[in-house]
Every structure is written in C-alpha cells, then in structure tokens.
C-alpha cells in the first residue's frame, strides 16, 4: 500500500461514522482490467516515454512522428511517481528499474558547487519559455523522488530534491505574499522579478501574481519536512497552503495564477488539482478541516467541467465552454486521484465522477499492439494545434501515462487490496 493511501485511510478511520470504507462498487472484471492495463502502461512508460538516459521524451507529434522535449524535469518526475505506484500494485520489477533510471537522470540536473545557482537544478522549461528554469517544473516533479528514496533505501534522490527545495525557500520565497518567484535564468543566475515569459502576461501591467506563484504543486516543503524533520519547511508549507485558502476563487479554482487566466476565464486541466492535492497533504499533516474544505471545493469545481464521457479537456472556461481539440487524459486521471482521496476521507460526492474517469482511462488506452510503437500501451491525451505556416500538429503527451499509472494504481489499491 502506498504511503499517501495509507495516511488517507488512517485519517478516514478516525472520521466519526466512517469506520467502514465506502466502496466504488466495481464489478470483478475491473480487477483484471486494471492489472493488464497497468502492465502495458509500465512498458510504454519505460521503453517509450523515457529515453535511454531516463529522461522524459515529452510530446509526440503524430503527423511528423517525432518527439519534442517539454519540461523534462517534471514530466520525468511524474513518470517516476506513476511507475512506483504501479510497482506497488503489480510488483512488476520493470517499473522499479525504469523509475530508478528516471531518478538517476533527474538528480543529474543539480548545479555544481561552483555554479552561481549551486544546490538548485537546471530544470529548463523549454518550448515557448525557452531555456529558463521554471520553479514549478521542479516542485511538481519531486514527489516521486522522495518515494524512490523510500522504496530503494537510497537517500540521494530525496537529498537532491531537498537541496532544490532549500534553494527555493532561501532565494525565491516571499513570505509576505506567500508566493515564490518562478523564473530563473540558468546562465546568469538572475531571478525574474519584473517580467514574465508567458504569453498571457504580455500587454498587461506586471503584478506580483504574474512573476510569483504559490508553487504548492508537489508539496515539496512538506516532503522535505518529513525527510529532514526541520520545522521551517513545515511552517513554510502550511504558510503557502494558507495563501491558497485566501486566493481560491469561488469556483474552487485559482484564477489569478497562470496557467489559469482571469482575462479569458481559462481553466487549466491540472493546475487546480495540484493545489487541492497540496491542501490534502496539509490536512493530513494537521487535521485542520479548513484545508479539506478547500480541496473539496476544488473537487466540485472539477466535477463541473468533467464531460459526460468522463474526460476533462485541457482548456475549459468559466462560461462553460471548452476547447474540444484538447481531450486531456492526465487532467482526467488527476481529477480521479483527487476525487478518490476525498472518497477515502469519507466524501462520496464523486463516486460517479471516479467511475467515469476510470472508464475513460481504460477504454481509451492505446492498444499494446498499436501500429505506431510510440503510442502502444499509452493512455490517451491529444492536443491539436495549427501553426502559422499552415502545418498542423497533432500531439500525444506522455504525461497522460504518468497520471494514468497513478490513478489506476490508486483505484486498485483502494478497491481490491
């Protein structure tokens, strides 16, 4: 049983009137379906999504048949986490082997002692942001590194993640705002405090919320506190979680921060779920109901943008519209992970949403015998883009498989173990 699932079930045991775990009422066929699906996705993750170095390959352009790198540090970190959760369910040794390969690549990003950013990580964003370090790229890629140290007994993975988290707290954190600066130039060591590389911020007056973010994704400081026992990390983590409570929008999301956009009403498929996941970690740490209530609010917000077939689109909007060219398997699975954790804590509000997300994930997995080996065994996520030169891009994203592995593993552990 995974550590987070165990803690959630322990919390559930203490809830009044909730001593008996609520069931998803899945029929027996799901047990075998999930096990087969996970084993296929493990091979896809390790042999396709990760390259020979252990680095995530990113986005696969289905027309050209080429991969393009995109935020490799957090894609790799999420694949590590997904592989490790699947390993605990399937005991498939390949999953652990692939996760170790990914972890070894990930810790190799650490700057040397001679570099101006010593202790931090050269985790460039790539794509439109270019070769700049996006702090979020690091924080939301770290949970798998702590899991890897716990499973292997080798502290080096957690130590490097801890070093990065220390650098963020010492150099980027703004306690008065409960935010951290987000962009750092790896060549000069300069922290971007008055400009943003993101397109949605151009043409507007730059505010603190456009150069700094909660960066609660990955609950890094919480994991560092549990790894080191140092109270400063616990205090900082709870401080940013209190900031999340103050900045949460009425719809359960955090509209003031990219990649949401208050100007257009854009709702990103995963960002809000990351914040809610951090709030559940704060609840586990403190048993303070305020964190659980806010996460529950996000759970309802996500339910409102889930489609009848179970999918959540990469781009939804506050007016109820969606970009239907962006079916987002990772966002769907991640919402399922959150809803399942809320169920574990005694809230049966989302049973139907979990079921729809589960069926969508299983029914839309690429066949392990797919003619294109770059897709075989992966979970579904597609984005269609039109380029200015008239060319189209149809993109499969490896992140769908990372979150699909986590979601199906969590469902299996909850329902069948």
Secondary structure as the mmCIF struct_conf table of DSSP 4:
data_model
#
loop_
_struct_conf.conf_type_id
_struct_conf.id
_struct_conf.beg_label_comp_id
_struct_conf.beg_label_asym_id
_struct_conf.beg_label_seq_id
_struct_conf.end_label_comp_id
_struct_conf.end_label_asym_id
_struct_conf.end_label_seq_id
HELX_RH_AL_P HELX_RH_AL_P1 UNK A 3 UNK A 14
BEND BEND1 UNK A 15 UNK A 15
TURN_TY1_P TURN_TY1_P1 UNK A 16 UNK A 17
BEND BEND2 UNK A 20 UNK A 20
HELX_LH_PP_P HELX_LH_PP_P1 UNK A 21 UNK A 23
TURN_TY1_P TURN_TY1_P2 UNK A 28 UNK A 28
HELX_RH_AL_P HELX_RH_AL_P2 UNK A 29 UNK A 44
HELX_RH_PI_P HELX_RH_PI_P1 UNK A 45 UNK A 49
STRN STRN1 UNK A 50 UNK A 50
TURN_TY1_P TURN_TY1_P3 UNK A 52 UNK A 53
BEND BEND3 UNK A 54 UNK A 54
STRN STRN2 UNK A 56 UNK A 56
STRN STRN3 UNK A 59 UNK A 61
TURN_TY1_P TURN_TY1_P4 UNK A 62 UNK A 65
STRN STRN4 UNK A 66 UNK A 68
BEND BEND4 UNK A 71 UNK A 71
HELX_RH_AL_P HELX_RH_AL_P3 UNK A 72 UNK A 90
HELX_RH_AL_P HELX_RH_AL_P4 UNK A 93 UNK A 107
TURN_TY1_P TURN_TY1_P5 UNK A 108 UNK A 109
STRN STRN5 UNK A 110 UNK A 110
HELX_LH_PP_P HELX_LH_PP_P2 UNK A 111 UNK A 112
TURN_TY1_P TURN_TY1_P6 UNK A 113 UNK A 114
BEND BEND5 UNK A 115 UNK A 115
TURN_TY1_P TURN_TY1_P7 UNK A 116 UNK A 119
BEND BEND6 UNK A 120 UNK A 120
STRN STRN6 UNK A 121 UNK A 121
STRN STRN7 UNK A 124 UNK A 126
HELX_RH_3T_P HELX_RH_3T_P1 UNK A 127 UNK A 129
STRN STRN8 UNK A 130 UNK A 134
HELX_RH_AL_P HELX_RH_AL_P5 UNK A 135 UNK A 139
TURN_TY1_P TURN_TY1_P8 UNK A 140 UNK A 141
HELX_RH_AL_P HELX_RH_AL_P6 UNK A 143 UNK A 152
TURN_TY1_P TURN_TY1_P9 UNK A 155 UNK A 155
HELX_RH_AL_P HELX_RH_AL_P7 UNK A 156 UNK A 171
TURN_TY1_P TURN_TY1_P10 UNK A 172 UNK A 172
STRN STRN9 UNK A 173 UNK A 174
TURN_TY1_P TURN_TY1_P11 UNK A 175 UNK A 178
STRN STRN10 UNK A 179 UNK A 181
STRN STRN11 UNK A 183 UNK A 185
TURN_TY1_P TURN_TY1_P12 UNK A 186 UNK A 188
STRN STRN12 UNK A 191 UNK A 191
BEND BEND7 UNK A 193 UNK A 194
HELX_RH_3T_P HELX_RH_3T_P2 UNK A 199 UNK A 201
TURN_TY1_P TURN_TY1_P13 UNK A 202 UNK A 203
BEND BEND8 UNK A 204 UNK A 204
HELX_RH_AL_P HELX_RH_AL_P8 UNK A 208 UNK A 211
STRN STRN13 UNK A 212 UNK A 213
TURN_TY1_P TURN_TY1_P14 UNK A 217 UNK A 218
HELX_RH_AL_P HELX_RH_AL_P9 UNK A 220 UNK A 228
HELX_RH_AL_P HELX_RH_AL_P10 UNK A 231 UNK A 247
TURN_TY1_P TURN_TY1_P15 UNK A 250 UNK A 251
BEND BEND9 UNK A 252 UNK A 253
TURN_TY1_P TURN_TY1_P16 UNK A 255 UNK A 256
BEND BEND10 UNK A 257 UNK A 257
TURN_TY1_P TURN_TY1_P17 UNK A 258 UNK A 259
BEND BEND11 UNK A 260 UNK A 260
STRN STRN14 UNK A 261 UNK A 261
TURN_TY1_P TURN_TY1_P18 UNK A 262 UNK A 265
STRN STRN15 UNK A 266 UNK A 268
TURN_TY1_P TURN_TY1_P19 UNK A 269 UNK A 270
HELX_RH_AL_P HELX_RH_AL_P11 UNK A 271 UNK A 286
HELX_RH_AL_P HELX_RH_AL_P12 UNK A 289 UNK A 305
TURN_TY1_P TURN_TY1_P20 UNK A 308 UNK A 309
BEND BEND12 UNK A 310 UNK A 310
STRN STRN16 UNK A 313 UNK A 313
BEND BEND13 UNK A 314 UNK A 314
STRN STRN17 UNK A 315 UNK A 317
TURN_TY1_P TURN_TY1_P21 UNK A 318 UNK A 319
BEND BEND14 UNK A 320 UNK A 320
STRN STRN18 UNK A 322 UNK A 322
TURN_TY1_P TURN_TY1_P22 UNK A 324 UNK A 325
STRN STRN19 UNK A 327 UNK A 327
HELX_RH_AL_P HELX_RH_AL_P13 UNK A 329 UNK A 344
TURN_TY1_P TURN_TY1_P23 UNK A 345 UNK A 346
HELX_RH_3T_P HELX_RH_3T_P3 UNK A 348 UNK A 350
HELX_RH_AL_P HELX_RH_AL_P14 UNK A 351 UNK A 363
TURN_TY1_P TURN_TY1_P24 UNK A 364 UNK A 364
HELX_LH_PP_P HELX_LH_PP_P3 UNK A 365 UNK A 367
TURN_TY1_P TURN_TY1_P25 UNK A 368 UNK A 369
BEND BEND15 UNK A 371 UNK A 372
TURN_TY1_P TURN_TY1_P26 UNK A 373 UNK A 377
HELX_LH_PP_P HELX_LH_PP_P4 UNK A 378 UNK A 380
STRN STRN20 UNK A 382 UNK A 386
TURN_TY1_P TURN_TY1_P27 UNK A 388 UNK A 389
BEND BEND16 UNK A 390 UNK A 390
STRN STRN21 UNK A 392 UNK A 397
TURN_TY1_P TURN_TY1_P28 UNK A 398 UNK A 398
HELX_RH_AL_P HELX_RH_AL_P15 UNK A 399 UNK A 416
#
